[in-house]
Amino acid sequence: MTSVQQGAFTDARLHTNKDLFVLVSGNSVLSINRKTNAVSTVSSEAEQSCIRGDGGVLVHGILGTIKFPSGNYLVVIKERLEVAEIFGNKIYRIVTPLFIPFAIDVERVLSAELLQDERQYLDLLKSTFYNQAFYLSYTYDMTTHLQNWFKSDKKSLWREADDHFMWNKYLARDLITAEADGWIVPMIRGCMFTCFY
Protein backbone atom coordinates (compact mmCIF):
# COMPACT_ATOMS: atom_id res chain seq x y z
CA MET A 1 0.00 0.00 0.00
CA THR A 2 1.22 3.46 -0.79
CA SER A 3 1.00 6.66 1.18
CA VAL A 4 2.24 10.11 0.23
CA GLN A 5 4.00 12.44 2.66
CA GLN A 6 1.80 15.44 3.46
CA GLY A 7 -0.87 14.15 1.11
CA ALA A 8 -3.57 11.56 1.13
CA PHE A 9 -3.30 7.79 0.88
CA THR A 10 -3.24 6.75 -2.77
CA ASP A 11 -4.17 3.09 -2.42
CA ALA A 12 -5.92 1.07 0.25
CA ARG A 13 -7.52 -2.30 0.74
CA LEU A 14 -11.21 -2.12 1.60
CA HIS A 15 -12.37 -4.96 3.86
CA THR A 16 -16.02 -5.42 4.80
CA ASN A 17 -18.11 -7.50 7.11
CA LYS A 18 -21.66 -7.10 8.46
CA ASP A 19 -20.49 -4.52 11.04
CA LEU A 20 -17.57 -2.61 9.54
CA PHE A 21 -15.85 -1.09 6.55
CA VAL A 22 -12.10 -1.17 7.17
CA LEU A 23 -9.60 0.55 4.88
CA VAL A 24 -5.92 -0.31 5.26
CA SER A 25 -3.04 1.59 3.69
CA GLY A 26 0.39 0.57 4.96
CA ASN A 27 0.19 0.77 8.75
CA SER A 28 -2.81 3.11 8.72
CA VAL A 29 -6.34 1.90 9.36
CA LEU A 30 -9.68 3.66 8.90
CA SER A 31 -12.81 1.93 10.13
CA ILE A 32 -16.43 2.93 9.65
CA ASN A 33 -19.13 1.25 11.69
CA ARG A 34 -22.00 0.26 9.38
CA LYS A 35 -24.59 0.53 12.16
CA THR A 36 -23.53 3.69 14.04
CA ASN A 37 -21.61 5.50 11.23
CA ALA A 38 -18.75 6.03 13.72
CA VAL A 39 -15.37 6.66 12.07
CA SER A 40 -12.12 5.65 13.76
CA THR A 41 -8.44 5.68 12.86
CA VAL A 42 -7.53 3.39 15.74
CA SER A 43 -7.20 -0.33 15.05
CA SER A 44 -8.95 -2.67 17.46
CA GLU A 45 -9.63 -6.40 17.56
CA ALA A 46 -12.87 -5.87 15.58
CA GLU A 47 -10.94 -4.23 12.74
CA GLN A 48 -8.26 -6.93 12.82
CA SER A 49 -10.95 -9.61 12.63
CA CYS A 50 -12.50 -7.90 9.60
CA ILE A 51 -9.11 -7.68 7.88
CA ARG A 52 -8.41 -11.36 8.48
CA GLY A 53 -11.82 -12.24 7.05
CA ASP A 54 -11.06 -11.41 3.42
CA GLY A 55 -8.36 -10.14 1.07
CA GLY A 56 -10.12 -6.83 0.55
CA VAL A 57 -10.71 -4.81 -2.59
CA LEU A 58 -8.14 -2.34 -3.92
CA VAL A 59 -9.50 1.22 -3.87
CA HIS A 60 -7.78 4.48 -4.70
CA GLY A 61 -9.36 6.67 -2.07
CA ILE A 62 -12.50 7.38 -0.14
CA LEU A 63 -14.71 10.30 -1.16
CA GLY A 64 -17.00 10.01 1.86
CA THR A 65 -20.53 8.89 2.64
CA ILE A 66 -23.94 9.91 1.37
CA LYS A 67 -27.35 9.30 2.93
CA PHE A 68 -30.19 7.63 1.03
CA PRO A 69 -33.56 6.31 2.28
CA SER A 70 -31.99 2.98 3.40
CA GLY A 71 -29.15 4.74 5.20
CA ASN A 72 -25.62 5.73 4.26
CA TYR A 73 -23.55 4.59 1.30
CA LEU A 74 -19.76 4.54 1.30
CA VAL A 75 -18.31 6.21 -1.82
CA VAL A 76 -14.82 5.04 -2.85
CA ILE A 77 -12.69 5.31 -5.97
CA LYS A 78 -12.49 1.93 -7.69
CA GLU A 79 -10.68 3.11 -10.82
CA ARG A 80 -8.76 6.27 -11.73
CA LEU A 81 -6.76 7.46 -14.72
CA GLU A 82 -3.67 9.68 -14.58
CA VAL A 83 -4.32 12.63 -16.90
CA ALA A 84 -1.70 15.24 -16.04
CA GLU A 85 1.17 16.25 -13.82
CA ILE A 86 1.67 19.68 -12.23
CA PHE A 87 5.09 20.35 -10.66
CA GLY A 88 5.58 16.62 -10.16
CA ASN A 89 2.10 16.15 -8.63
CA LYS A 90 -0.04 13.60 -10.47
CA ILE A 91 -3.60 14.54 -11.40
CA TYR A 92 -6.20 11.78 -11.81
CA ARG A 93 -9.67 11.58 -13.32
CA ILE A 94 -12.13 9.40 -11.44
CA VAL A 95 -13.21 6.66 -13.85
CA THR A 96 -15.20 4.31 -11.64
CA PRO A 97 -16.64 5.17 -8.25
CA LEU A 98 -18.05 2.43 -6.06
CA PHE A 99 -21.18 2.97 -3.95
CA ILE A 100 -21.52 0.47 -1.10
CA PRO A 101 -24.62 0.52 1.13
CA PHE A 102 -24.17 0.40 4.88
CA ALA A 103 -27.34 -1.72 5.06
CA ILE A 104 -26.59 -5.38 4.37
CA ASP A 105 -29.94 -6.04 2.67
CA VAL A 106 -31.38 -2.81 1.22
CA GLU A 107 -34.44 -4.62 -0.19
CA ARG A 108 -35.52 -5.74 3.30
CA VAL A 109 -35.04 -2.29 4.83
CA LEU A 110 -37.25 -0.35 2.39
CA SER A 111 -40.78 -0.48 1.06
CA ALA A 112 -41.17 -1.07 -2.68
CA GLU A 113 -41.80 2.65 -3.26
CA LEU A 114 -38.77 3.78 -1.25
CA LEU A 115 -36.62 1.12 -2.92
CA GLN A 116 -37.59 2.52 -6.32
CA ASP A 117 -36.79 6.05 -5.11
CA GLU A 118 -33.41 4.91 -3.76
CA ARG A 119 -32.52 3.25 -7.06
CA GLN A 120 -33.39 6.47 -8.93
CA TYR A 121 -31.26 8.56 -6.55
CA LEU A 122 -28.38 6.14 -6.92
CA ASP A 123 -28.70 6.17 -10.72
CA LEU A 124 -28.62 9.99 -10.70
CA LEU A 125 -25.53 10.02 -8.51
CA LYS A 126 -23.80 7.43 -10.69
CA SER A 127 -24.62 9.36 -13.88
CA THR A 128 -23.09 12.48 -12.30
CA PHE A 129 -19.86 10.61 -11.62
CA TYR A 130 -19.79 8.78 -14.94
CA ASN A 131 -19.72 12.03 -16.94
CA GLN A 132 -15.95 11.85 -16.32
CA ALA A 133 -15.56 15.37 -15.01
CA PHE A 134 -14.19 14.68 -11.50
CA TYR A 135 -10.50 15.08 -10.75
CA LEU A 136 -8.23 14.72 -7.75
CA SER A 137 -4.63 14.75 -6.67
CA TYR A 138 -3.18 13.14 -3.58
CA THR A 139 -0.43 15.78 -3.24
CA TYR A 140 -1.66 18.95 -4.99
CA ASP A 141 -4.58 21.21 -4.00
CA MET A 142 -6.54 21.70 -7.22
CA THR A 143 -9.21 23.80 -5.46
CA THR A 144 -7.09 26.93 -5.18
CA HIS A 145 -4.83 29.00 -7.40
CA LEU A 146 -1.14 28.28 -7.77
CA GLN A 147 0.05 31.20 -5.60
CA ASN A 148 -1.87 29.85 -2.59
CA TRP A 149 -0.51 26.36 -3.16
CA PHE A 150 3.09 27.65 -2.95
CA LYS A 151 2.27 29.63 0.22
CA SER A 152 0.41 26.84 2.02
CA ASP A 153 2.03 24.68 4.70
CA LYS A 154 0.80 21.55 2.84
CA LYS A 155 -0.06 19.76 6.08
CA SER A 156 -3.39 18.43 4.88
CA LEU A 157 -4.96 18.83 1.46
CA TRP A 158 -8.54 19.20 2.65
CA ARG A 159 -7.62 21.79 5.30
CA GLU A 160 -6.07 23.98 2.60
CA ALA A 161 -8.85 23.35 0.06
CA ASP A 162 -11.24 26.08 -1.05
CA ASP A 163 -14.73 24.96 0.06
CA HIS A 164 -16.25 26.48 -3.08
CA PHE A 165 -14.48 23.92 -5.27
CA MET A 166 -14.09 20.84 -3.05
CA TRP A 167 -17.05 18.88 -4.39
CA ASN A 168 -16.84 16.11 -1.82
CA LYS A 169 -16.60 18.30 1.30
CA TYR A 170 -20.13 17.32 2.34
CA LEU A 171 -19.48 13.65 1.60
CA ALA A 172 -16.29 13.77 3.69
CA ARG A 173 -17.92 15.39 6.75
CA ASP A 174 -17.67 12.23 8.91
CA LEU A 175 -13.99 11.83 7.99
CA ILE A 176 -13.38 15.50 8.76
CA THR A 177 -15.09 15.19 12.16
CA ALA A 178 -12.90 12.15 12.94
CA GLU A 179 -9.80 14.14 11.83
CA ALA A 180 -8.87 11.37 9.41
CA ASP A 181 -6.72 13.81 7.42
CA GLY A 182 -4.66 11.27 5.49
CA TRP A 183 -7.83 9.66 4.13
CA ILE A 184 -9.52 12.84 2.83
CA VAL A 185 -8.90 13.62 -0.84
CA PRO A 186 -10.40 16.86 -2.22
CA MET A 187 -12.22 16.25 -5.49
CA ILE A 188 -13.04 18.92 -8.07
CA ARG A 189 -15.44 18.95 -10.99
CA GLY A 190 -14.36 20.47 -14.26
CA CYS A 191 -12.17 19.72 -17.21
CA MET A 192 -8.46 19.14 -17.57
CA PHE A 193 -6.27 20.05 -20.53
CA THR A 194 -2.52 19.73 -20.73
CA CYS A 195 -0.31 21.77 -23.03
CA PHE A 196 3.36 21.29 -23.81
CA TYR A 197 5.50 24.20 -24.98
VENTAHU-V69618 format. One record per backbone hydrogen bond with DSSP energy under -0.5 kcal/mol. NH is the residue of the N-H (numbers start at 0). CO is the residue of the C=O. E is the energy in kcal/mol with one decimal. If there is no record, write none. Layout:
BEGIN
<<NH/CO/E> <NH/CO/E>>
END
This chain:
BEGIN
<<6/3/-1.9> <7/137/-1.9> <8/181/-2.8> <9/1/-1.1> <10/1/-1.2> <11/58/-2.3> <12/23/-2.5> <13/11/-0.5> <13/56/-3.0> <14/12/-0.6> <14/21/-3.4> <16/19/-2.1> <20/31/-2.2> <21/14/-3.1> <22/29/-3.3> <23/12/-2.0> <24/27/-2.4> <27/24/-2.4> <29/22/-2.5> <30/39/-3.0> <31/20/-2.7> <32/37/-2.7> <33/18/-3.0> <34/18/-0.6> <36/32/-2.0> <39/30/-2.5> <47/43/-2.3> <48/44/-2.4> <49/45/-1.9> <50/46/-2.4> <51/47/-2.2> <52/48/-1.0> <53/49/-0.7> <53/50/-0.7> <56/13/-2.0> <58/11/-2.8> <59/76/-3.3> <61/182/-0.6> <62/74/-2.7> <63/74/-1.4> <64/170/-2.7> <65/72/-2.0> <67/70/-2.5> <70/67/-1.6> <72/65/-2.2> <73/99/-3.2> <74/63/-3.1> <75/73/-0.6> <75/97/-2.2> <76/60/-2.7> <77/75/-0.7> <77/95/-2.5> <78/95/-1.9> <80/92/-2.1> <82/90/-2.7> <83/90/-1.4> <85/88/-2.6> <86/84/-0.5> <88/85/-2.2> <89/87/-0.6> <90/83/-2.8> <91/135/-3.0> <92/80/-2.8> <93/133/-2.6> <94/78/-2.0> <94/92/-0.6> <95/78/-2.0> <97/75/-2.8> <99/73/-2.6> <99/97/-0.6> <100/98/-0.5> <101/71/-2.9> <107/104/-0.9> <108/104/-1.0> <108/105/-0.5> <109/105/-1.5> <114/110/-2.6> <115/111/-1.9> <116/112/-2.1> <117/113/-2.9> <118/114/-2.2> <119/115/-1.9> <120/116/-2.6> <121/117/-2.7> <122/118/-2.3> <123/119/-2.3> <124/120/-2.5> <125/121/-2.7> <126/122/-2.5> <127/123/-1.8> <128/124/-1.9> <129/125/-2.8> <130/127/-0.7> <131/128/-1.3> <134/187/-2.5> <135/91/-2.2> <136/185/-0.6> <141/139/-1.0> <143/140/-0.7> <147/144/-0.6> <148/144/-1.6> <149/145/-2.0> <150/146/-1.4> <151/147/-1.6> <159/155/-1.3> <159/156/-0.5> <160/156/-1.1> <162/160/-0.6> <164/161/-2.0> <165/161/-1.2> <166/164/-1.3> <166/186/-2.4> <167/186/-0.6> <168/165/-1.6> <171/167/-2.3> <172/169/-1.4> <175/171/-2.6> <176/172/-2.5> <177/173/-1.6> <178/175/-1.4> <179/174/-2.5> <180/178/-1.2> <182/179/-2.1> <183/179/-0.6> <183/180/-1.3> <184/61/-0.7> <184/182/-0.6> <185/183/-0.5> <187/134/-2.7> <189/132/-2.8>>
END
